[in-house]
Amino acid sequence: MKKRVLFIDRDGTLIQEPPVDYQVDSLEKLEFYPKVIRNLYFIRKHLDFELVMVSNQDGLGTPSFPEETFWPAHNKMLKTLEGEGVSFDAIYIDPSFPEDNSPNRKPRTGMLGKYFSEEYDLANSYVIGDRETDMELACNLGAKGIWLHEEEEGKVWDLPYPPAFVSPDWDRIAEYLFAGERRAEVQRTTKETDIYVSLDLDGSGRTQIDTGLGFFNHMLEQIGKHAGIDLTIRVKGDLEVDEHHTIEDTALALGEALARALGDKRGIERYGYALPMDDCLCSVALDFGGRPWLVWDATFRREKIGDMPTEMFLHFFKSLSDAARMNLNIRAEGENEHHKIEGIFKAFARSVRMAIRRDIYHYNLPSTKGII
């Protein structure tokens, strides 16, 4: 069986990088990146990756960065990690300056020649680092990149070497490596509608919604934003007839995407929320237990809110419940019709957010039946 590797950067990834001179040249400057030790231990214990440190240390061994100032902090770092059950299979340090154009300097692969062999599965290996050059190294190795970088709402990373995963949080990196992605795409095409849905349950609330119905777009954006999932929905429907098919089929496609992304549901909370919306109180209780059911206790006096018929709200959630195979109990009270339905969508989103939360440290099915 071929070996998989985690090529891990040092400064800014394992330890914090000093902001002025970018040199960890004293014990006082040694500070571990938050959560890195416990997650490396988890990875070491539960996964089969070799751990390889790859670091550029500009000018190491020159008067500007003497070796005697480097090794005490470096060795202290290694000793601390070893004391917590984390050891590296190999460590590669390049001391050159950028202008030297050394073949060994990241993102070049001169130090890593041994991994270009039949012994290693580079396609399923990863480079973890905080710089774009680390993502370039992943590309040059034929591996995948995990970018330890702050996420920005609405930001799409337009890099020449796009990472497979972006997060500043080692908890999420370990979860990604252990349990994988929770993404799904659904294309649903009928004589009445053509619908595309993609979602990432572990996203950051980015949405791109276009259904042809302005108020419906706004409500679906609430699901993505408040559930913390990345959600894209594109719909071409027979709105010249009416709104029915567009709303119903969107619910079916979205529900199917949720079911696919959840997979076998190991480690999820499963259950999920009540929230006020000005004069309204809206509650949504949810169970991703595999048995669809809807209890709907909300009435509307208006025929439409925006361009969306109020009779379709119940129909939307019924179709969504059926396709996602979830139990929904929805109640709303209040006077303002807009606030009431927006509160329902937000409460649903927060309920989803709670129910899909995944714990890799308790990676079991949340059911006594052994299947949901």
C-alpha positions, -999 to +999 in steps of 0.1 A: +000+000+000+014+034-010+022+059+017+005+092+022+023+123+034+014+155+052+041+180+042+038+206+070+052+241+070+069+253+103+066+290+109+030+303+107+017+267+107+033+248+136+045+278+155+037+315+153+058+336+130+072+368+147+058+398+129+089+419+127+119+398+116+101+365+109+128+346+127+122+323+157+157+328+170+152+326+208+132+306+232+112+337+241+098+338+205+087+302+205+049+300+206+028+272+192+000+278+167-034+275+186-047+239+188-019+224+167-005+200+192-037+182+201-047+179+164-013+166+153-016+140+180-051+131+168-038+128+132-008+108+143-030+084+163-059+079+139-046+084+104-019+068+083+000+099+071+038+103+074+045+137+089+072+157+071+083+192+080+093+214+052+106+249+060+124+278+044+148+296+069+162+325+050+199+329+056+202+303+083+239+300+091+247+336+080+256+365+104+220+377+101+206+344+113+233+324+132+226+287+136+232+289+174+202+311+177+180+288+156+185+253+170+176+258+207+141+270+198+137+245+170+148+216+192+126+228+221+096+227+196+104+192+186+109+180+222+076+195+232+058+178+203+074+145+210+063+148+246+027+150+234+031+120+210+039+139+178+071+131+160+081+138+124+092+111+099+115+136+082+125+173+085+137+194+056+151+229+061+164+251+033+186+280+044+188+299+011+176+334+003+149+339-023+173+356-047+195+324-046+169+306-067+178+273-049+161+242-063+156+232-027+137+263-016+099+260-014+079+259-036+106+240-055+109+203-047+146+197-047+147+185-011+117+161-016+129+139-045+124+107-025+087+112-025+085+110-063+084+073-063+060+044-065+063+041-027+043+073-021+007+083-030+013+120-037-022+125-052-037+118-018-011+136+002-013+172+014+008+203+019-003+223+050+009+259+052+001+295+057+015+309+024+006+308-012+040+293-019+029+263+002-001+258-022+023+261-051+045+234-035+014+212-033+009+217-070+045+210-078+043+178-058+010+167-074-005+168-039-034+188-024-031+220-005-045+229+029-042+267+033-040+278+070-056+312+062-083+334+076-116+329+057-133+360+044-170+362+039-179+363+003-143+358-008-135+333-035-098+325-035-085+332-070-052+315-067-031+300-095-028+270-072-062+267-055-062+249-022-084+219-015-093+234+019-090+268+036-092+274+073-072+291+100-084+265+125-065+233+132-096+217+146-113+221+112-081+208+094-081+177+115-118+172+108-113+176+071-084+150+070-103+125+093-139+127+081-136+143+047-156+169+029-194+173+032-202+187-002-229+178-027-241+189-061-276+182-074-288+189-110-326+184-112-342+189-147-378+185-155-401+198-182-410+227-158-377+235-141-339+233-145-322+235-110-286+234-099-278+232-062-243+229-046-236+231-009-207+227+015-219+220+051-185+231+064-184+264+046-187+299+060-221+311+049-213+322+013-244+322-010-251+326-047-289+324-052-309+330-083-344+315-085-361+343-105-381+352-073-366+380-053-382+372-019-374+334-023-338+343-031-337+363+002-351+335+022-327+309+007-298+333+015-309+332+051-305+294+051-269+296+039-259+325+061-274+314+094-266+277+089-230+286+081-231+266+049-219+276+014-249+275-008-253+280-046-288+277-062-296+285-098-331+280-111-348+283-144-385+277-139-418+282-157-426+314-138-447+325-168-472+298-155-468+305-117-443+301-089-453+266-078-429+244-097-399+267-090-404+267-053-413+230-049-385+217-071-360+239-055-370+224-021-366+189-035-332+196-050-320+213-018-332+185+004-315+159-018-282+179-016-285+180+022-290+143+024-261+136+001-237+159+020-246+144+053-235+110+041-237+083+069-242+111+095-215+099+118-205+123+145-233+148+138-255+163+166-285+152+146-310+173+164-314+209+162-339+263+176-361+290+185-356+327+178-375+359+179-379+382+149-391+415+163-428+409+172-426+372+162-415+340+179-405+312+155-393+278+165-380+250+144-372+216+158-353+193+135-342+157+134-319+143+106-331+108+117-341+096+082-379+097+088-395+127+070-424+144+087-436+179+089-457+196+116-466+231+104-482+256+128-481+290+111-508+309+094-506+339+070-533+365+062-516+379+031-518+360-002-482+370-011-450+382+006-429+399-020-434+377-051-438+345-031-473+330-024-477+323+013-494+290+005-461+278-009-442+282+024-457+250+039-452+233+005-416+243+004-408+228+038-428+197+032-409+190+000-376+198+018-384+175+046-393+147+023-361+150+002-337+155+031-354+127+051-357+149+082-384+155+108-395+192+110-417+208+136-423+245+127-443+270+147-446+307+144-466+334+161-468+371+156-484+399+136-459+409+109-461+384+080-427+393+066-410+389+100-429+357+106-416+338+075-381+353+077-380+341+113-390+306+102-362+305+076-336+318+101-348+294+128-346+266+103-311+276+093-299+278+130-315+244+136-296+230+106-264+246+119-268+229+153-278+195+139-250+192+113-223+201+138-197+172+137-174+159+164-146+137+152-137+129+188-171+112+192-174+098+156-204+076+161-239+073+147-262+093+169-287+065+171-292+033+191-304+016+159-270+016+143-283+033+112-302+066+104 
